[in-house]
Amino acid sequence: MIKKIQRFFEQKIQSINDGQTAASSERALQLATAALLIEVSRADFHIDAKEKQAIAAAIQAFFSLSTAETEEIVNLAEGEIDNVTCLFEFIRLVNKNFDYSQKLKIIEMMWAVSFADMDKDKYEEHLIGKVSELLYVSRSDFIRMRYSLESKVL
């Protein structure tokens, strides 16, 4: 199990640190972002079809991907997220490569996934809060984004 996780990070994530191409770096960031969104959908132990649609729409729009590319990233992230025990590598990758506004967008997308099923779940909120802290997003921005999206959706 440990070797499988290490292999995943070596293949998908560590390539950024080793000076791989811009395309592989971008792909790793797409995967990391998708993994964070997928974790939000799983936090309440019920994955709704609307949450899956929200994940795909968010990834497609944020990275300007085609439908096929989006499906590939989401499927890869879903398959691999089962093999990790924590989100640290994904968060580290985002912290290293995204500026504050891009991190805010990730938190916004996480809230959009959370509210996609029209249910405000405490486990999803907790996960988004923890990721927000680890991405060094201010508490006030975290709350502002929550209420902004909540007022539009619920």
C-alpha positions as CSV (number, residue, x, y, z in Angstrom):
1,M,0.0,0.0,0.0
2,I,2.8,2.5,1.0
3,K,4.7,1.7,-2.2
4,K,1.6,2.2,-4.3
5,I,1.1,5.7,-2.8
6,Q,4.7,6.6,-3.2
7,R,4.6,5.5,-6.9
8,F,1.5,7.6,-7.4
9,F,3.2,10.7,-6.1
10,E,6.4,10.0,-8.0
11,Q,4.5,9.6,-11.2
12,K,1.8,12.3,-10.8
13,I,3.0,14.9,-8.4
14,Q,6.8,14.8,-7.8
15,S,7.4,15.4,-11.5
16,I,6.9,19.1,-10.9
17,N,9.8,19.2,-8.5
18,D,12.0,17.4,-11.0
19,G,11.7,20.0,-13.6
20,Q,9.3,18.2,-16.0
21,T,7.6,19.9,-18.8
22,A,5.0,22.7,-18.3
23,A,2.3,20.3,-19.5
24,S,3.1,17.7,-16.9
25,S,3.2,20.4,-14.2
26,E,-0.2,21.7,-15.3
27,R,-1.6,18.2,-15.4
28,A,-0.4,17.6,-11.8
29,L,-2.1,20.8,-10.7
30,Q,-5.3,19.8,-12.4
31,L,-5.2,16.4,-10.7
32,A,-4.5,18.0,-7.3
33,T,-7.4,20.5,-7.7
34,A,-9.8,17.7,-8.8
35,A,-8.7,15.6,-5.9
36,L,-9.6,18.3,-3.4
37,L,-13.0,18.8,-5.0
38,I,-13.6,15.1,-5.0
39,E,-12.8,14.9,-1.3
40,V,-15.4,17.5,-0.6
41,S,-18.0,15.4,-2.4
42,R,-17.0,12.4,-0.3
43,A,-16.9,14.2,3.1
44,D,-20.5,13.6,3.9
45,F,-20.3,9.9,2.8
46,H,-22.8,10.5,0.0
47,I,-21.7,11.4,-3.5
48,D,-24.6,13.1,-5.3
49,A,-24.7,13.3,-9.2
50,K,-25.0,17.1,-8.9
51,E,-21.7,17.1,-6.9
52,K,-20.0,15.2,-9.7
53,Q,-21.4,17.6,-12.3
54,A,-20.1,20.6,-10.2
55,I,-16.7,19.0,-10.0
56,A,-16.5,18.5,-13.7
57,A,-17.8,22.0,-14.5
58,A,-15.4,23.6,-12.0
59,I,-12.3,21.8,-13.3
60,Q,-13.3,22.4,-16.9
61,A,-13.8,26.1,-16.4
62,F,-10.8,26.7,-14.1
63,F,-8.3,25.0,-16.4
64,S,-10.1,25.7,-19.8
65,L,-10.2,22.0,-20.6
66,S,-12.3,20.1,-23.2
67,T,-15.0,17.8,-22.0
68,A,-12.7,14.7,-22.7
69,E,-9.8,16.2,-20.9
70,T,-12.0,17.1,-17.9
71,E,-13.4,13.6,-17.8
72,E,-9.8,12.1,-17.9
73,I,-8.6,14.3,-15.0
74,V,-11.7,13.6,-12.9
75,N,-11.5,9.9,-13.5
76,L,-7.8,9.8,-12.7
77,A,-8.3,11.8,-9.5
78,E,-11.2,9.6,-8.4
79,G,-9.1,6.5,-9.0
80,E,-6.0,7.7,-7.3
81,I,-7.6,9.5,-4.3
82,D,-8.6,6.1,-2.9
83,N,-4.9,5.3,-2.6
84,V,-3.9,8.3,-0.5
85,T,-4.2,8.7,3.2
86,C,-4.0,12.4,3.4
87,L,-4.3,15.4,1.1
88,F,-0.9,16.9,2.1
89,E,0.8,16.4,-1.3
90,F,-2.1,17.9,-3.1
91,I,-2.1,20.9,-0.8
92,R,1.6,21.3,-0.9
93,L,1.5,21.3,-4.7
94,V,-1.2,24.0,-4.8
95,N,0.6,26.1,-2.2
96,K,3.8,26.0,-4.3
97,N,2.2,26.8,-7.6
98,F,-0.9,28.9,-7.1
99,D,-1.1,32.5,-6.0
100,Y,-3.7,33.7,-3.5
101,S,-6.4,34.5,-6.0
102,Q,-6.1,31.0,-7.5
103,K,-6.3,29.5,-4.0
104,L,-9.4,31.5,-3.4
105,K,-10.9,30.1,-6.5
106,I,-10.2,26.6,-5.3
107,I,-12.0,27.3,-2.0
108,E,-14.9,28.8,-4.0
109,M,-15.1,25.7,-6.2
110,M,-15.0,23.5,-3.0
111,W,-18.0,25.5,-1.7
112,A,-19.8,25.1,-5.1
113,V,-19.3,21.3,-4.8
114,S,-20.5,21.3,-1.3
115,F,-23.7,23.2,-2.1
116,A,-24.4,21.4,-5.4
117,D,-26.6,18.9,-3.7
118,M,-28.5,21.7,-1.9
119,D,-27.4,20.4,1.5
120,K,-25.1,22.2,3.9
121,D,-23.1,19.4,5.5
122,K,-20.9,19.9,8.6
123,Y,-18.3,17.4,7.4
124,E,-17.9,19.2,4.0
125,E,-17.7,22.6,5.8
126,H,-15.0,21.2,8.2
127,L,-12.9,19.8,5.3
128,I,-13.2,23.1,3.3
129,G,-12.2,25.0,6.5
130,K,-9.2,22.8,7.0
131,V,-8.0,23.0,3.4
132,S,-8.5,26.8,3.5
133,E,-6.2,27.0,6.5
134,L,-3.6,24.8,4.9
135,L,-3.7,27.0,1.8
136,Y,-3.3,30.1,3.9
137,V,-6.6,31.5,2.9
138,S,-7.8,34.1,5.5
139,R,-10.7,33.1,7.7
140,S,-12.6,36.2,6.5
141,D,-12.2,35.1,2.8
142,F,-13.3,31.6,3.8
143,I,-16.5,32.9,5.4
144,R,-17.2,35.5,2.7
145,M,-17.1,32.8,0.0
146,R,-19.3,30.5,2.0
147,Y,-22.0,33.1,2.5
148,S,-21.7,34.4,-1.0
149,L,-22.3,30.9,-2.5
150,E,-24.8,29.9,0.2
151,S,-27.0,32.9,-0.5
152,K,-27.0,32.0,-4.3
153,V,-27.8,28.3,-3.8
154,L,-29.7,27.7,-0.6
